[in-house]
C-alpha cells in the first residue's frame, strides 16, 4: 500500500524521546517488513499549546491522500497524531472519512469504529487516555522540578546568557562562566569604556576572532544585548 508518513515532534525536546530520525527509521523498517511503500514524508514540530488539526504537517499528509498519491497514513504511535486524545480521535475520523487506512508502527492498523464491536473503540481510547495521562505527569514533574530549582536561586528555564553555560547535573545544574565567551564579554566592557559605539565594538570583535554564540559575525544589536547584561 502507498503510505504517507507523518512525523511529529514536540517543540520541547525534553518532552519527546522520539526525534524525527528515530521515527523515520522505525517507519522505514516497518514499511519494508510489511511491504508498504512510503511515498511522502510530512514532518513538523508542534507545541502542546497549539495542538489542533490545522497544522502544516498534518495538512501535508491529508493533501497526499486527497490527491490519491497515498492510500493511507502511517505514524510511529497513535499519539504522534496529537498529544490530546480528543484531537487524536478527530484526526483519525478525518483520515478515515477520506477513505484512507491508518497504521501505527507500534500496533499495526488502527481500525475504524465498528458499531458491532464497541470494544475496539474502547480499547483505543483507553490506551490514548493512558498515554495522555503519562505525558501530563511528565510535564508536571518537570514543572515541579523547575519550581524547586528556581526556589534555590538557580536558573530553571530558558537559554543561558552569553558568557555563561550549563554546569553541573540534574537539580545542581546551573549557569556557570564560559571562558571563551567571557573573553568577548570583557572585551565589550573595555571597548564600551573607551566610548566605542556598538557597531565599532562589533567590528573589533570580528577582527579579533571573538565570535558570538550562533551568528557568523557580531551585529550592533547583539553587542548591545551583551553590554546591557554586563551593565555597561
KENU-864866 format. One record per residue (C-alpha): residue number from 1; z, y, x; residue in three letters. Coordinates in nm, 4 decimals, always signed. Each point is the difference from the previous one (the first is absolute). Example, Ala and Ser with C-alpha at 12.3 -4.5 7.8 and 13.67 -1.06 7.14 Angstrom:
BEGIN
   resi         up      north       east   resn
      1    +0.7800    -0.4500    +1.2300    ala
      2    -0.0660    +0.3440    +0.1370    ser
end
This chain:
BEGIN
   resi         up      north       east   resn
      1    +0.0000    +0.0000    +0.0000    unk
      2    -0.0739    +0.3536    +0.1164    unk
      3    +0.3261    +0.1923    +0.0340    unk
      4    +0.1058    +0.3527    +0.0765    unk
      5    +0.3198    +0.0074    +0.2056    unk
      6    +0.2592    +0.2644    -0.0797    unk
      7    +0.2352    +0.0970    +0.2832    unk
      8    +0.2939    +0.2225    -0.0823    unk
      9    +0.2662    +0.1107    +0.2441    unk
     10    +0.3014    +0.2225    -0.0512    unk
     11    -0.0184    +0.3463    +0.1501    unk
     12    +0.3529    -0.0718    +0.1210    unk
     13    -0.0537    -0.2714    +0.2604    unk
     14    +0.3698    -0.0888    -0.0035    unk
     15    -0.0445    -0.1359    -0.3522    unk
     16    -0.3089    -0.2033    +0.0704    unk
     17    -0.0004    -0.3097    +0.2187    unk
     18    -0.3662    -0.0713    -0.0768    unk
     19    -0.2292    +0.2426    +0.1797    unk
     20    -0.3738    +0.0184    -0.0740    unk
     21    -0.0978    -0.2333    +0.2851    unk
     22    +0.2550    -0.2615    -0.1100    unk
     23    -0.1326    +0.0112    -0.3557    unk
     24    -0.3634    -0.0181    +0.1118    unk
     25    +0.0605    -0.2977    +0.2270    unk
     26    +0.1795    -0.1900    -0.2764    unk
     27    -0.2707    +0.0773    -0.2559    unk
     28    -0.2801    -0.1002    +0.2393    unk
     29    +0.1685    -0.3327    +0.0741    unk
     30    +0.0662    -0.0671    -0.3687    unk
     31    -0.3563    +0.0897    -0.1042    unk
     32    -0.1466    -0.2256    +0.2671    unk
     33    +0.2252    -0.2891    -0.1007    unk
     34    -0.0919    +0.0333    -0.3693    unk
     35    -0.3678    +0.0769    +0.0646    unk
     36    +0.0022    +0.3498    -0.1419    unk
     37    -0.1960    +0.2937    +0.1432    unk
     38    +0.1701    +0.3355    +0.0525    unk
     39    -0.2817    +0.2474    -0.0628    unk
     40    +0.1980    +0.3226    +0.0296    unk
     41    +0.3370    +0.1274    +0.1215    unk
     42    +0.1931    +0.2813    -0.1695    unk
     43    +0.3030    +0.1300    +0.1905    unk
     44    +0.2520    +0.2756    -0.0644    unk
     45    +0.3531    +0.1173    +0.0748    unk
     46    +0.2040    +0.0809    -0.3080    unk
     47    +0.3385    +0.1645    -0.0420    unk
     48    +0.2366    -0.1574    -0.2483    unk
     49    +0.0305    +0.3448    -0.1587    unk
     50    -0.3704    -0.0025    -0.0960    unk
     51    -0.0298    -0.3552    -0.1285    unk
     52    -0.2679    +0.0045    -0.2695    unk
     53    -0.3412    -0.1517    -0.0673    unk
     54    -0.2119    +0.3055    +0.0788    unk
     55    -0.0057    -0.0563    +0.3756    unk
     56    -0.3020    +0.0179    +0.2324    unk
     57    +0.0483    -0.3521    +0.1372    unk
     58    +0.0482    -0.1660    -0.3364    unk
     59    -0.2903    +0.2007    -0.1470    unk
     60    -0.2117    -0.1188    +0.2934    unk
     61    +0.0702    -0.3621    -0.0948    unk
     62    -0.0687    +0.0653    -0.3674    unk
     63    -0.3353    +0.1620    +0.0775    unk
     64    -0.1109    -0.3083    +0.1950    unk
     65    +0.0783    -0.2130    -0.3052    unk
     66    -0.1646    +0.2393    -0.2449    unk
     67    -0.3146    +0.0081    +0.2130    unk
     68    -0.0118    -0.3829    -0.0089    unk
     69    +0.0244    -0.0149    +0.3781    unk
     70    +0.3216    -0.2020    -0.0300    unk
     71    +0.1143    -0.2597    -0.2516    unk
     72    +0.3678    +0.0290    +0.0727    unk
     73    +0.2822    +0.1721    +0.1843    unk
     74    +0.2295    -0.1433    +0.2674    unk
     75    +0.3303    +0.1344    +0.1314    unk
     76    +0.2614    -0.1406    +0.2369    unk
     77    +0.2749    -0.0053    -0.2647    unk
     78    +0.0012    +0.1181    -0.3626    unk
     79    +0.2288    +0.2893    +0.0938    unk
     80    -0.2762    +0.1359    +0.2237    unk
     81    -0.1621    +0.1229    -0.3220    unk
     82    +0.3003    +0.2250    -0.0613    unk
     83    +0.3663    +0.0302    +0.0927    unk
     84    +0.1133    +0.0337    -0.3624    unk
     85    -0.0423    -0.2924    -0.2365    unk
     86    -0.1398    +0.1975    -0.2936    unk
     87    -0.2711    +0.1515    +0.2233    unk
     88    -0.0760    -0.3446    +0.1438    unk
     89    -0.0389    -0.1415    -0.3499    unk
     90    -0.2280    +0.2886    -0.0997    unk
     91    -0.2158    -0.0602    +0.3084    unk
     92    -0.0370    -0.3678    -0.0819    unk
     93    -0.0881    +0.0739    -0.3625    unk
     94    -0.2625    +0.2534    +0.1075    unk
     95    -0.1709    -0.2347    +0.2458    unk
     96    +0.0074    -0.2869    -0.2482    unk
     97    -0.1544    +0.2270    -0.2645    unk
     98    -0.2955    +0.0479    +0.2368    unk
     99    -0.0519    -0.3763    -0.0056    unk
    100    +0.1155    -0.0505    +0.3573    unk
    101    +0.2310    -0.2620    +0.1480    unk
    102    +0.3082    +0.0998    +0.1988    unk
    103    +0.1335    -0.1999    +0.2941    unk
    104    +0.3098    +0.0317    +0.2169    unk
    105    +0.0073    -0.1662    +0.3391    unk
    106    +0.3633    -0.0917    -0.0628    unk
    107    -0.0675    -0.1933    -0.3204    unk
    108    -0.3673    -0.0382    -0.0812    unk
    109    -0.1543    +0.1213    -0.3241    unk
    110    +0.2133    +0.2285    -0.2137    unk
    111    -0.0975    -0.1307    -0.3391    unk
    112    -0.0401    +0.2162    -0.3060    unk
    113    +0.2508    -0.0065    -0.2825    unk
    114    -0.0424    -0.2872    -0.2418    unk
    115    +0.1632    +0.0208    -0.3466    unk
    116    +0.0316    -0.3793    +0.0082    unk
    117    +0.1831    +0.0131    +0.3334    unk
    118    +0.2562    +0.2849    -0.0095    unk
    119    +0.1810    -0.1551    +0.2978    unk
    120    -0.2932    +0.1102    +0.2196    unk
    121    +0.0646    +0.3658    -0.0751    unk
    122    +0.3766    -0.0434    +0.0191    unk
    123    -0.0045    -0.1548    +0.3483    unk
    124    -0.2424    +0.2607    +0.1358    unk
    125    +0.2091    +0.2871    -0.1299    unk
    126    +0.3292    -0.1491    +0.1152    unk
    127    -0.1352    -0.0435    +0.3524    unk
    128    -0.1316    +0.3545    -0.0114    unk
    129    +0.3366    +0.1313    -0.1176    unk
    130    +0.1783    -0.1862    +0.2807    unk
    131    -0.2366    +0.1499    +0.2592    unk
    132    +0.0576    +0.3487    -0.1425    unk
    133    +0.3781    -0.0517    +0.0036    unk
    134    +0.0010    -0.1211    +0.3611    unk
    135    -0.2088    +0.2982    +0.1058    unk
    136    +0.2361    +0.2365    -0.1821    unk
    137    +0.2979    -0.1534    +0.1795    unk
    138    -0.1683    +0.0459    +0.3365    unk
    139    -0.0633    +0.3654    -0.0835    unk
    140    +0.3627    +0.0444    -0.1088    unk
    141    +0.1318    -0.1522    +0.3234    unk
    142    -0.2221    +0.2354    +0.1975    unk
    143    +0.1229    +0.3025    -0.1969    unk
    144    +0.3609    -0.1077    +0.0425    unk
    145    -0.0540    -0.0489    +0.3715    unk
    146    -0.1533    +0.3449    +0.0352    unk
    147    +0.2883    +0.1603    -0.1891    unk
    148    +0.2541    -0.1766    +0.2197    unk
    149    -0.1874    +0.1009    +0.3134    unk
    150    -0.0376    +0.3602    -0.1133    unk
    151    +0.3730    +0.0161    -0.0749    unk
    152    +0.0694    -0.0702    +0.3686    unk
    153    -0.2181    +0.2944    +0.1005    unk
    154    -0.2851    -0.2140    +0.1324    unk
    155    -0.3665    +0.0450    -0.0847    unk
    156    -0.0740    -0.2117    -0.3082    unk
    157    -0.3535    +0.0838    -0.1149    unk
    158    -0.3168    +0.1735    +0.1138    unk
    159    -0.1763    +0.0293    +0.3318    unk
    160    +0.1729    +0.0866    +0.3232    unk
    161    -0.0558    +0.3573    +0.1119    unk
    162    -0.2153    +0.0669    +0.3051    unk
    163    +0.2139    -0.0467    +0.3078    unk
    164    +0.1970    -0.2867    -0.1508    unk
    165    -0.0550    -0.3684    -0.0701    unk
    166    +0.1812    -0.2879    -0.1631    unk
    167    +0.2780    -0.1550    +0.2074    unk
    168    +0.2302    -0.2871    -0.0887    unk
    169    -0.0416    -0.2675    -0.2634    unk
    170    +0.0908    -0.0473    -0.3655    unk
    171    +0.2664    +0.2365    -0.1272    unk
    172    +0.0532    +0.1283    +0.3537    unk
    173    -0.3624    +0.1170    +0.0153    unk
    174    -0.0154    +0.3780    +0.0408    unk
    175    -0.2005    +0.2789    +0.1586    unk
    176    +0.0226    +0.0186    +0.3774    unk
    177    -0.1831    +0.2065    +0.2633    unk
    178    -0.3540    -0.0935    +0.0991    unk
    179    -0.0269    +0.0917    +0.3698    unk
    180    -0.3753    +0.0599    -0.0048    unk
    181    +0.0061    +0.2222    -0.3079    unk
    182    +0.3145    +0.1787    +0.1143    unk
    183    -0.1961    +0.1269    +0.2989    unk
    184    -0.2462    +0.1649    -0.2373    unk
    185    +0.2840    +0.1439    -0.2097    unk
    186    +0.1599    +0.1565    +0.3090    unk
    187    -0.3362    +0.1451    +0.1023    unk
    188    -0.0471    +0.1517    -0.3451    unk
    189    +0.3458    +0.1569    +0.0185    unk
    190    -0.0729    +0.1449    +0.3463    unk
    191    -0.3438    +0.1366    -0.0942    unk
    192    +0.1261    +0.1558    -0.3218    unk
    193    +0.2795    +0.1569    +0.2058    unk
    194    -0.2702    +0.1653    +0.2095    unk
    195    -0.1454    +0.1520    -0.3144    unk
    196    -0.3059    -0.2278    -0.0237    unk
    197    -0.1650    -0.0362    -0.3415    unk
    198    -0.0170    -0.3377    -0.1698    unk
    199    -0.3706    -0.0218    +0.0760    unk
    200    +0.0592    +0.0802    +0.3670    unk
    201    +0.2761    -0.2595    +0.0187    unk
    202    -0.2327    -0.2605    -0.1532    unk
    203    -0.2630    +0.0694    +0.2671    unk
    204    +0.2561    -0.0362    +0.2807    unk
    205    +0.1345    -0.3270    -0.1368    unk
    206    -0.3508    -0.1453    -0.0240    unk
    207    -0.0830    +0.1152    +0.3531    unk
    208    +0.3195    -0.1584    +0.1366    unk
    209    -0.0621    -0.3310    -0.1780    unk
    210    +0.3010    +0.0271    -0.2334    unk
    211    -0.1345    -0.1549    -0.3198    unk
    212    +0.1108    +0.0214    -0.3609    unk
    213    +0.1048    -0.3224    -0.1698    unk
    214    -0.3198    -0.0775    -0.1917    unk
    215    -0.2691    +0.2640    +0.0458    unk
    216    -0.2260    +0.0202    +0.3020    unk
    217    +0.1079    +0.3563    +0.0729    unk
    218    +0.2559    +0.2597    -0.1036    unk
    219    -0.0568    +0.2563    -0.2734    unk
    220    +0.1871    +0.3262    -0.0454    unk
    221    +0.1646    -0.1441    -0.3129    unk
    222    +0.1200    -0.3180    +0.1707    unk
    223    +0.1491    +0.2097    +0.2814    unk
    224    +0.1697    +0.2230    -0.2575    unk
    225    +0.1544    -0.2997    -0.1775    unk
    226    +0.1550    -0.1294    +0.3219    unk
    227    +0.1114    +0.3485    +0.1032    unk
    228    +0.1722    +0.0645    -0.3325    unk
    229    +0.1910    -0.3281    +0.0211    unk
    230    +0.0988    +0.0924    +0.3561    unk
    231    +0.1273    +0.3379    -0.1189    unk
    232    -0.2466    +0.2223    +0.1876    unk
end
